[in-house]
Structure formats: C-alpha cells, structure tokens
C-alpha cells in the first residue's frame, strides 16, 4: 500500500511540535519588508515579525512559493510509490495552490493538491487531519476523502482591529463593504464557502468580540460532538485566552492549538486580531464517512 506524505505551506501556522510529530513538509511563503526578504517561519518568527511590523514604516508584502520550491519539496520526501497530499491556503486568497498544482504535474510521485478554502490554522486543522490519516495508514482514497470532508466542515472566523492591512494588501475581498464603518465598530470576518474573506458580523467595541466569535462557532459547528479547535491571535494573547476559556464551556476539545498567527497571514490582518478555527474531530469525521 502506498505511503502517504503530507506537504503544506507556512500559512497553515503549524507549531514546530505539530510538524515534528507528523513529519509534515512545510514550504515557506516569502515575506518582504522593502528590500529585505524572509522565509516565513525559517528566517522570521511570528514574534520577530510583529515587532518589526509595529516599528517599520513599510508595510510587508508576501509572495507565494514558486512551483520549483514545491517540486523540490515533493522530490525531497517521496520514495517509490509514495503519494503526497499537498494541503494549502485558499486558492482565492493566494497563488500558492496554483504553484503546488503546477509542480504536481512535473514530478514523478503522485501529488494530490487540496484547497482548504481558508487560511492560517484553518489550513492547519485540515493538514493535521491528512497527517493523522497518513499515520493511521489509511488507504489513499479514504485519506483524501476525510481531508476534503474536514475542509468543508472547518469554520474560520476572526476579528481584526483594523481593515487597513487587508485593504492595502488586496486581500479584503467581500469585506470591502465594511470600509468606512463608524468608529469603534469591530468587523468580524470569516472564510466563506468560496474561500474568500467576507463579513460575518460587526460589533461595537472590543468587549463584544468574544461573544460574537463564540456565537458564530456554535452556529456553525455543533457543540454536541468532540472538536478540533485553534485559537489564534496577532499580539492579543489575553483576548485569545479569554476566547478559549469561553469556548471550553461549550465544547469537548479533542485537539487544541493556541498560538500566534505567523508572518504570512499576519501581514494581511495586522496586529490586535483574534480568531478561531474549529472542525469536528478526526474520529467524528471518520464515523460520519463510515455511516
């Protein structure tokens, strides 16, 4: 039976522990501050990035990995009849998936690109589903099926302190309608089914952000079964921990991640953001597939 290997890009915001546990290959996004270029997560940590962001006069820009970078990644991990699941940020938000698709046609091992239609640890959650399927030595078709099911059942919602970064970097998508909102209005955004950034809600003042995020999670992912949960932030750790504690009162959490958004996504949402990504647990998804 073919061995499954898993590749993703650095927008998945996986921790080093998650990468090491499953042997996931991460292809970095490039982050540019003026003439200075950094490989996300390799040359520049999340903490270093946000420190530079707050002190720099230049807004950072990001660039997707080249097809050649993916080709090298695929060939570095594949042996014999290995199959690679290449799981990535929404194709509507980045050209990264396209680079992976181009590279997949130029290498000997079979590569199956998967569009998560989300970003940050929303991508990461589905990457971990693929990695768990590989670790359990599931047949390739079943591994692809559960990974794709996880993407459809992942809900990503977040609050940004300002729309400035999304606007300037051209990733504002359907949230453009919120520009020019009244002072103290905090936009709640989500990854919609098409993989675009879209408005979900808007609240007055930071105190209403956590209730709005929790309400959104409950509406979209039932608290009745175990979930995988990621709570992320861009320098708003106190808010992230408060959000997590509130979510704990509603959900049985099978797998939990709490951490900072990395440079590749942080460049687009800016400091002060907090969000959550949630999906049914691996065993819940598997049971639903088997029913």
C-alpha positions, 0 to 999 in steps of 0.5 A: 500500500502506498505511503502517504506524505503530507506537504503544506505551506507556512500559512497553515501556522503549524507549531514546530511540535505539530510538524515534528510529530507528523513529519509534515513538509512545510514550504515557506511563503516569502515575506518582504519588508522593502528590500529585505526578504524572509522565509516565513517561519525559517528566517522570521518568527511570528514574534520577530515579525510583529515587532518589526511590523509595529516599528517599520514604516513599510508595510510587508508584502508576501509572495507565494512559493514558486512551483520549483520550491514545491517540486523540490519539496515533493522530490525531497520526501517521496520514495517509490510509490509514495503519494503526497497530499499537498494541503494549502491556503485558499486558492482565492486568497493566494497563488500558492495552490496554483504553484503546488498544482503546477509542480504536481504535474512535473514530478514523478510521485503522485501529488494530490493538491487540496484547497482548504478554502481558508487560511492560517490554522484553518489550513492547519486543522485540515493538514493535521487531519491528512497527517493523522490519516497518513499515520493511521495508514489509511488507504489513499482514497479514504485519506483524501476523502476525510481531508476534503470532508474536514475542509468543508466542515472547518469554520474560520472566523476572526476579528481584526482591529483594523481593515487597513492591512487587508485593504492595502494588501488586496486581500479584503475581498467581500469585506470591502463593504465594511470600509468606512464603518463608524468608529469603534465598530469591530468587523468580524470576518470569516472564510466563506464557502468560496474561500474568500474573506467576507463579513460575518458580523460587526460589533461595537467595541472590543468587549463584544468580540468574544461573544460574537466569535463564540456565537458564530462557532456554535452556529456553525459547528455543533457543540454536541460532538468532540472538536478540533479547535485553534485559537489564534491571535496577532499580539492579543494573547489575553483576548485569545485566552479569554476566547478559549476559556469561553469556548471550553464551556461549550465544547469537548476539545479533542485537539487544541492549538493556541498560538500566534498567527505567523508572518504570512497571514499576519501581514494581511490582518495586522496586529490586535486580531483574534480568531478561531478555527474549529472542525469536528474531530478526526474520529467524528469525521471518520464515523460520519464517512463510515455511516 
